[in-house]
Structure formats: structure tokens, C-alpha cells
């Protein structure tokens, strides 16, 4: 078990004896985190109507969450590096639960913004620490699958969380969604406190470690691959509804079905990616994934397509895209195993940066060249991601690893 130790008492079983059950529990926690993060995507209009605010103001809640997560997660993980993992996970979940409850009770949009910042801070401790636990406790030949299992909850939240949240918001009001997430988080708090061993610790990381990683060019470019790769996907995904509406003539039902098919590809791709990472290695897996994305994305310029062909294509596109996460996580852990918590927090933060960057780039392409240019432009970004991948791997092989950021 690299960079970790388990000091367990008699009331807590050693997690190494049955790590899969612990990973499943952490996956459930990440599902709740993901639902709180992504559910607002499907309820922007009912929230705007009920709050009397423009849709753009409500959409800003998503941007604030992403920025707060990216800014706070690496710092909070470093500050809590010497604290037992059970306490850190519990504190993060408690902050997240409190923020969801405050959101459900918020009298107006003014309180929702700081509540989203608090929610992002809590989530920014839970996801990276849970991934670091999986990386530390899993056998080396199963580490990719362990990471994909813990991350599965976050991908499943996009399949179930977004459509369920949307349906609840339109039927019972947007407050019911935040209230439900808060209620779902309560048993997660109990599970973490009773199932994660009290003495589970890792080699402590500090702000000095975070600073060392941020000063290391190989670590930064390796983390940057996440940003560039996801930016290519979200350049199209963010604007998929209007693209389908204008090219396929789809309305609410057609768009919803296509988004559901995309969502179904996410958890399946995540699990497939874990197996690829273990069998092929993270570098080879990511090269194949990038090439597949480069080939898939330009096909959006061929719309309209027969309905069945379109749905099959969207499913394959999603499946391939979400294969990337386990391999990327494994690459980061391999850079410097003792710094896995910091690297996982940077990876989780870079996911949200990539989403925001892709949406922004897509808007620029939309304004300058129109909807049909989104796919080809995204393919160029995917090609850039392949370049970043090759560059970072070559630098790592030359021995300029992220471990140099580790203090002696």
C-alpha cells in the first residue's frame, strides 16, 4: 500500500481486508456530491421563474461552483493533509450537506451564491480524498478499476441526477431538489463515520507540497491534459440541444432522449476505462481515446443523420470520452504516489475548469462560425489534448517527475 497506513481500532475493520465495499460506499458519496453539483443544469428555467431572475443569473451558480471548487479543493486537501481521512471526509460532507440545506431554504438568489461556494468547498474535500483512498488501498494491478469504481458515482449522477433533478424542479419546485440532496447526504455522513477506519492516514501533505506540485512543469502539464481533453468534449456537449434542434428538428423529447443516451455512456465508459488502464497502461489507453475523439467529433458537421444512427453515435462518443478518467488518475498517482491527495484534488478541480473552458470556447465558435463548426473545432482541441499527453509523457520519462516537488 503506497504512501498510506491504516491504524485501525477494534471497532473498525482493516479496509485492506475488503476494500471493494469501502470503494462502493465512497462511490455512493460521490453520487450525492455529483447530484448536488450537476442537478441545477436541468432546472435553470424553473429556478429563474420562481426567483424572478434572468436565466443567465441562475446559470452563474454553475460557474461560481466550478470556480470555487477549482480554487478551494487543492488548498483544503493540503491544509487537511495531516488529519485522518475519516474526519476530512466527514467534514467535507457536513459542509456540503449544510450548503444544500441552505440552498433549499434560501429566500432569494443572493444567498444561493455563497451556498454554492460552501458546497464546492465541501465537495472539493470529498472527491479527491476518496480517490486517493482508492489509489492507496487497491492492489497495483487493480488500481485503475478501483479509481473507476469510486469515480463511478460522479458519472452516474449525470445519468440520474440531472434528469431526476429536472423532473422534480418542474413538478415540485427547485427547492425540493436541494432538499432531497441534503437528505441523501445524511446517511452518507453516517456511512463515512462508521465505515472509514478512524486511523486511516496517508503520508501527510501540506501547502508546501501543493506549492511544489504547482511549480513542477511536468505535474502541471499532466493535470492540464484533463482541462484540454474535457474542453473538447464540452465544446459540443454544452450546445448539443440547440445543435439537435436546428439540424434534427428535435424538441424536448428528442433532446432529452439524446442527453440520456449520452449520460448512459458515461458510467460504462468509466468502468471500461478502468480495465483499459490496468491492461494497456494509462499512456496507451489515453492515446487511443484521444484518437477516437479526434475521429468522432468532426462527424457532428454531418448532421442531420437518421435518428438511430445519431443515438448510436452519441453513445459511442460519450463512452469513448469518459474512458479517459481512470487512466488520467492513474497517470497522476504514478507521478508521485505520496502526493496523490494533492494530485487528485488538482485533477478534480481541472474537470470543472475543462467544462467551463469548453463552454466558453464553444460560445466563441458559435458566434464566429455557427453551430456546424462546433464538431470540427472541438476535434482540433482534442488534437491539442493528444499533443499535451505526448509532451507530458515524454517529459516524465526524462525523469522530470512531479516527485521533485516533494520536500526532502
C-alpha positions as CSV (number, residue, x, y, z in Angstrom):
1,X,0.0,0.0,0.0
2,X,1.9,3.0,-1.3
3,X,2.1,6.1,0.8
4,X,-0.6,5.0,3.3
5,X,-1.1,3.3,6.5
6,X,-4.2,2.0,8.3
7,X,-4.2,2.4,12.1
8,X,-7.4,0.7,13.0
9,X,-9.1,0.0,16.3
10,X,-11.1,-3.0,17.2
11,X,-14.4,-1.3,16.2
12,X,-13.2,-0.6,12.6
13,X,-12.1,-3.4,10.2
14,X,-8.9,-3.0,8.3
15,X,-10.0,-1.6,4.9
16,X,-7.4,-3.7,3.1
17,X,-9.4,-6.9,4.1
18,X,-12.4,-5.8,1.9
19,X,-11.6,-2.6,0.1
20,X,-14.3,-3.0,-2.6
21,X,-17.1,-2.4,0.0
22,X,-15.3,0.8,1.1
23,X,-14.9,1.9,-2.6
24,X,-18.6,1.2,-3.2
25,X,-19.6,3.4,-0.2
26,X,-17.3,6.2,-1.4
27,X,-18.9,5.9,-4.9
28,X,-22.3,6.4,-3.3
29,X,-21.0,9.6,-1.6
30,X,-19.7,10.9,-4.9
31,X,-23.1,10.2,-6.5
32,X,-24.7,12.6,-3.9
33,X,-21.9,15.1,-4.5
34,X,-22.4,14.9,-8.2
35,X,-26.2,15.3,-8.0
36,X,-25.8,18.5,-5.9
37,X,-23.2,19.8,-8.4
38,X,-24.9,18.9,-11.7
39,X,-28.7,18.9,-10.9
40,X,-29.0,22.7,-11.4
41,X,-28.2,22.2,-15.1
42,X,-31.7,20.7,-15.6
43,X,-33.6,23.3,-13.6
44,X,-32.4,26.6,-14.7
45,X,-35.7,27.7,-16.1
46,X,-37.9,26.8,-13.1
47,X,-35.4,28.4,-10.8
48,X,-35.3,31.6,-12.9
49,X,-39.1,31.8,-13.0
50,X,-39.5,31.2,-9.3
51,X,-36.8,33.6,-8.2
52,X,-37.7,36.2,-10.7
53,X,-34.1,36.3,-12.0
54,X,-32.7,36.1,-15.5
55,X,-31.6,32.6,-16.7
56,X,-28.1,33.9,-17.0
57,X,-28.0,34.9,-13.3
58,X,-29.1,31.4,-12.3
59,X,-26.6,29.8,-14.7
60,X,-24.0,31.8,-12.9
61,X,-24.5,29.5,-9.9
62,X,-22.8,26.7,-12.0
63,X,-19.9,29.0,-12.9
64,X,-19.4,30.0,-9.3
65,X,-19.5,26.4,-8.2
66,X,-16.8,25.5,-10.7
67,X,-14.5,28.4,-9.8
68,X,-14.9,27.8,-6.1
69,X,-14.2,24.1,-6.5
70,X,-11.1,24.7,-8.6
71,X,-9.8,27.3,-6.2
72,X,-10.5,25.7,-2.9
73,X,-10.1,22.0,-3.4
74,X,-6.3,21.8,-3.7
75,X,-5.8,24.2,-0.8
76,X,-8.2,22.4,1.5
77,X,-6.7,19.0,0.7
78,X,-3.3,20.3,1.5
79,X,-4.4,22.0,4.7
80,X,-6.1,18.8,6.0
81,X,-3.2,16.5,4.9
82,X,-2.2,15.6,8.5
83,X,-5.8,14.9,9.6
84,X,-7.3,11.3,9.5
85,X,-9.2,10.6,6.3
86,X,-12.5,9.8,8.1
87,X,-12.5,13.3,9.7
88,X,-11.7,15.0,6.4
89,X,-14.4,13.1,4.5
90,X,-17.0,13.8,7.3
91,X,-16.1,17.5,7.4
92,X,-16.4,17.8,3.6
93,X,-19.8,16.0,3.6
94,X,-21.0,18.1,6.5
95,X,-20.2,21.3,4.7
96,X,-21.8,20.0,1.5
97,X,-25.0,19.0,3.4
98,X,-25.2,22.3,5.2
99,X,-24.9,24.1,1.9
100,X,-27.6,22.0,0.3
101,X,-30.0,22.8,3.2
102,X,-29.2,26.5,3.0
103,X,-29.9,26.4,-0.8
104,X,-33.3,24.7,-0.2
105,X,-34.2,27.5,2.3
106,X,-32.7,30.4,0.5
107,X,-35.2,33.3,0.2
108,X,-33.5,34.6,-3.0
109,X,-30.6,34.2,-5.4
110,X,-28.3,36.3,-3.2
111,X,-27.9,33.6,-0.7
112,X,-27.6,30.8,-3.3
113,X,-24.3,32.1,-4.5
114,X,-22.4,31.8,-1.2
115,X,-24.2,28.5,-0.5
116,X,-22.7,27.2,-3.8
117,X,-19.3,28.3,-2.7
118,X,-19.6,26.3,0.6
119,X,-21.0,23.3,-1.3
120,X,-18.0,23.4,-3.7
121,X,-15.6,23.6,-0.8
122,X,-17.1,20.5,0.8
123,X,-17.2,18.6,-2.4
124,X,-13.6,19.6,-3.1
125,X,-12.5,17.6,0.0
126,X,-14.7,14.5,-0.6
127,X,-14.0,13.5,-4.2
128,X,-10.1,13.9,-4.2
129,X,-9.7,12.2,-0.8
130,X,-12.0,9.3,-1.8
131,X,-9.9,8.8,-5.0
132,X,-6.7,9.0,-3.0
133,X,-8.0,6.3,-0.7
134,X,-8.8,4.1,-3.7
135,X,-5.4,4.6,-5.2
136,X,-3.7,3.7,-1.9
137,X,-5.7,0.7,-0.8
138,X,-6.1,-1.1,-4.2
139,X,-3.6,-3.7,-5.4
140,X,-1.3,-2.2,-8.1
141,X,-2.8,-4.4,-10.8
142,X,-6.4,-3.3,-9.9
143,X,-5.8,0.4,-9.2
144,X,-7.4,1.6,-12.4
145,X,-10.6,-0.3,-11.7
146,X,-10.6,0.9,-8.1
147,X,-10.4,4.5,-9.2
148,X,-13.1,4.0,-11.8
149,X,-15.4,2.4,-9.2
150,X,-15.1,5.4,-6.8
151,X,-15.5,7.8,-9.7
152,X,-18.5,5.9,-11.0
153,X,-20.8,7.7,-8.5
154,X,-19.9,11.0,-10.0
155,X,-20.6,9.8,-13.6
156,X,-23.9,8.1,-12.6
157,X,-25.0,11.4,-11.1
158,X,-25.1,12.8,-14.6
159,X,-27.3,9.9,-15.8
160,X,-29.8,10.1,-12.9
161,X,-29.1,13.3,-11.1
162,X,-29.7,15.7,-13.9
163,X,-33.0,14.3,-15.3
164,X,-34.4,13.5,-11.8
165,X,-33.5,17.0,-10.6
166,X,-35.1,18.5,-13.7
167,X,-38.3,16.5,-13.2
168,X,-38.5,17.3,-9.5
169,X,-37.9,21.0,-10.2
170,X,-40.6,21.3,-12.8
171,X,-43.1,19.2,-10.6
172,X,-42.4,20.3,-7.0
173,X,-40.2,23.3,-7.4
174,X,-36.4,23.7,-7.4
175,X,-36.2,23.8,-3.6
176,X,-37.2,20.1,-3.5
177,X,-34.0,19.2,-5.4
178,X,-31.6,20.8,-2.9
179,X,-33.7,19.4,0.0
180,X,-33.5,15.9,-1.4
181,X,-29.7,16.1,-1.9
182,X,-29.3,17.3,1.7
183,X,-31.4,14.3,2.9
184,X,-29.4,11.9,0.7
185,X,-26.2,13.3,2.2
186,X,-27.2,12.5,5.8
187,X,-26.8,8.6,5.6
188,X,-23.6,9.2,3.7
189,X,-22.3,11.1,6.7
190,X,-23.2,8.1,8.9
191,X,-21.6,5.6,6.5
192,X,-18.3,7.6,6.3
193,X,-18.1,7.9,10.1
194,X,-18.9,4.2,10.7
195,X,-17.2,2.5,7.8
196,X,-14.0,4.5,7.2
197,X,-11.4,3.4,9.8
198,X,-10.6,6.2,12.3
199,X,-6.9,5.6,12.0
200,X,-6.7,5.6,8.2
201,X,-4.0,8.1,7.2
202,X,-1.6,8.8,4.4
203,X,1.8,10.3,4.2
204,X,0.8,13.9,5.2
205,X,0.7,16.5,2.5
206,X,0.9,20.3,3.2
207,X,0.7,23.6,1.4
208,X,4.4,23.3,0.8
209,X,3.7,20.1,-1.2
210,X,0.9,21.8,-3.1
211,X,3.3,24.6,-3.9
212,X,5.9,22.1,-5.1
213,X,3.4,20.4,-7.4
214,X,2.3,23.8,-8.8
215,X,5.9,24.7,-9.5
216,X,6.6,21.4,-11.3
217,X,6.1,21.8,-15.0
218,X,5.5,18.0,-15.6
219,X,2.8,17.8,-12.9
220,X,1.1,20.9,-14.3
221,X,1.1,19.8,-17.9
222,X,-0.1,16.3,-16.9
223,X,-3.0,17.9,-15.0
224,X,-3.6,20.2,-17.9
225,X,-4.4,17.3,-20.1
226,X,-7.7,16.9,-18.2
227,X,-8.6,20.5,-18.9
228,X,-7.8,20.4,-22.7
229,X,-9.4,16.9,-23.2
230,X,-12.7,17.8,-21.5
231,X,-12.8,21.2,-23.2
232,X,-13.0,19.4,-26.5
233,X,-16.0,17.3,-25.3
234,X,-17.9,20.2,-23.7
235,X,-17.5,22.5,-26.7
236,X,-20.1,20.3,-28.3
237,X,-22.0,18.8,-25.3
238,X,-22.9,22.2,-23.9
239,X,-24.6,23.3,-27.1
240,X,-25.9,19.9,-28.1
241,X,-29.6,20.9,-27.5
242,X,-29.6,23.8,-30.0
243,X,-27.5,21.7,-32.4
244,X,-30.1,18.9,-32.4
245,X,-32.9,21.4,-32.6
246,X,-31.6,23.1,-35.6
247,X,-30.3,20.1,-37.5
248,X,-32.6,17.3,-36.5
249,X,-35.7,19.2,-35.7
250,X,-35.7,17.7,-32.2
251,X,-37.9,19.2,-29.5
252,X,-38.0,18.5,-25.7
253,X,-38.4,14.7,-26.0
254,X,-35.8,14.2,-28.7
255,X,-33.2,16.3,-26.9
256,X,-33.9,14.6,-23.6
257,X,-33.5,11.2,-25.1
258,X,-30.2,12.1,-26.7
259,X,-28.9,13.6,-23.5
260,X,-30.0,10.4,-21.6
261,X,-28.1,8.3,-24.1
262,X,-25.0,10.4,-23.6
263,X,-25.4,10.0,-19.9
264,X,-25.6,6.2,-20.1
265,X,-22.3,6.2,-21.9
266,X,-20.6,8.0,-19.0
267,X,-20.6,5.2,-16.3
268,X,-20.0,2.5,-18.8
269,X,-17.1,4.4,-20.3
270,X,-15.7,5.0,-16.8
271,X,-15.7,1.3,-16.0
272,X,-14.3,0.3,-19.4
273,X,-11.6,2.9,-18.9
274,X,-10.5,1.3,-15.6
275,X,-10.0,-2.0,-17.4
276,X,-8.1,-0.4,-20.2
277,X,-5.8,1.4,-17.7
278,X,-4.9,-1.8,-16.0
279,X,-4.4,-3.9,-19.1
280,X,-2.9,-1.4,-21.6
281,X,-1.4,1.1,-19.3
282,X,-2.6,4.7,-18.9
283,X,-0.5,6.2,-21.6
284,X,-1.5,3.8,-24.4
285,X,-5.1,4.0,-23.3
286,X,-5.2,7.8,-23.5
287,X,-3.6,7.9,-26.9
288,X,-6.3,5.5,-28.2
289,X,-9.0,7.6,-26.5
290,X,-7.7,10.9,-28.0
291,X,-7.5,9.4,-31.5
292,X,-11.1,8.1,-31.2
293,X,-12.3,11.6,-30.1
294,X,-10.5,13.2,-32.9
295,X,-12.3,10.9,-35.4
296,X,-15.7,11.3,-33.7
297,X,-16.1,15.0,-33.2
298,X,-16.0,16.1,-36.8
299,X,-18.9,13.9,-37.6
300,X,-21.2,16.4,-35.9
301,X,-20.8,18.5,-39.0
302,X,-22.6,15.8,-41.0
303,X,-25.9,16.3,-39.1
304,X,-28.8,15.6,-39.8
305,X,-28.4,11.8,-39.5
306,X,-31.0,9.0,-39.2
307,X,-32.3,9.0,-35.6
308,X,-31.0,5.6,-34.7
309,X,-27.6,6.3,-36.2
310,X,-27.4,9.6,-34.3
311,X,-28.2,7.9,-30.9
312,X,-25.7,5.2,-31.5
313,X,-23.0,7.7,-32.4
314,X,-23.7,9.9,-29.3
315,X,-23.5,6.8,-27.1
316,X,-20.1,5.8,-28.6
317,X,-18.8,9.4,-28.3
318,X,-19.8,9.5,-24.7
319,X,-18.4,6.0,-24.0
320,X,-15.1,6.9,-25.5
321,X,-14.8,10.3,-23.9
322,X,-15.5,9.0,-20.3
323,X,-12.9,6.2,-20.7
324,X,-10.2,8.8,-20.0
325,X,-10.7,9.4,-16.3
326,X,-9.2,6.2,-14.7
327,X,-6.1,6.4,-17.0
328,X,-5.6,10.0,-16.2
329,X,-6.0,9.4,-12.5
330,X,-3.5,6.6,-12.7
331,X,-1.0,8.8,-14.5
332,X,-1.2,11.4,-11.8
333,X,-0.9,8.9,-9.0
334,X,2.1,7.3,-10.7
335,X,3.9,10.7,-10.9
336,X,4.3,10.9,-7.1
337,X,2.3,8.4,-5.0
338,X,2.9,10.2,-1.7
339,X,1.3,13.3,-3.2
340,X,-1.7,11.5,-4.6
341,X,-4.3,13.6,-2.5
342,X,-2.9,16.8,-3.9
343,X,-2.8,15.5,-7.4
344,X,-6.3,14.1,-7.2
345,X,-7.6,17.4,-5.9
346,X,-6.0,19.2,-8.9
347,X,-7.5,16.6,-11.2
348,X,-10.9,17.0,-9.8
349,X,-10.6,20.8,-10.0
350,X,-9.4,20.6,-13.6
351,X,-12.5,18.7,-14.5
352,X,-14.6,21.8,-13.7
353,X,-12.1,24.1,-15.4
354,X,-12.3,22.0,-18.5
355,X,-16.1,22.2,-18.5
356,X,-16.0,25.9,-18.2
357,X,-13.3,26.3,-20.8
358,X,-15.2,24.1,-23.3
359,X,-18.4,26.0,-22.8
360,X,-16.5,29.3,-23.3
361,X,-14.7,28.1,-26.4
362,X,-17.9,26.7,-27.8
363,X,-19.6,30.1,-27.4
364,X,-16.8,31.7,-29.3
365,X,-17.0,29.2,-32.2
366,X,-20.8,29.6,-32.2
367,X,-20.7,33.3,-32.5
368,X,-18.0,33.4,-35.2
369,X,-18.7,30.3,-37.3
370,X,-22.1,28.8,-36.3
371,X,-23.3,25.6,-34.8
372,X,-22.0,23.3,-37.6
373,X,-18.4,24.4,-36.8
374,X,-18.5,23.1,-33.3
375,X,-17.6,19.5,-34.0
376,X,-14.5,20.2,-36.3
377,X,-13.3,22.9,-33.9
378,X,-13.6,20.5,-30.9
379,X,-11.6,17.9,-32.9
380,X,-8.8,20.5,-33.1
381,X,-8.9,20.8,-29.3
382,X,-8.9,17.0,-29.0
383,X,-5.8,17.0,-31.2
384,X,-4.2,19.6,-28.9
385,X,-5.0,17.3,-26.0
386,X,-3.1,14.5,-27.7
387,X,-0.2,16.8,-28.1
388,X,-0.3,17.7,-24.4
389,X,-0.5,14.0,-23.5
390,X,2.6,13.1,-25.6
391,X,4.6,16.1,-24.4
392,X,3.9,15.3,-20.7
393,X,4.7,11.6,-21.0
394,X,8.0,12.4,-22.8
395,X,8.9,14.9,-20.0
396,X,8.1,12.4,-17.3
397,X,10.2,9.7,-19.0
398,X,13.1,12.1,-19.0
399,X,12.9,12.0,-15.2
400,X,11.5,15.4,-14.6
401,X,8.7,13.9,-12.4
402,X,6.3,15.6,-10.1
403,X,8.1,13.9,-7.2
404,X,10.7,16.7,-7.4
405,X,8.0,19.0,-5.9
406,X,8.1,16.8,-2.8
407,X,10.0,18.2,0.2
408,X,13.1,16.2,1.3
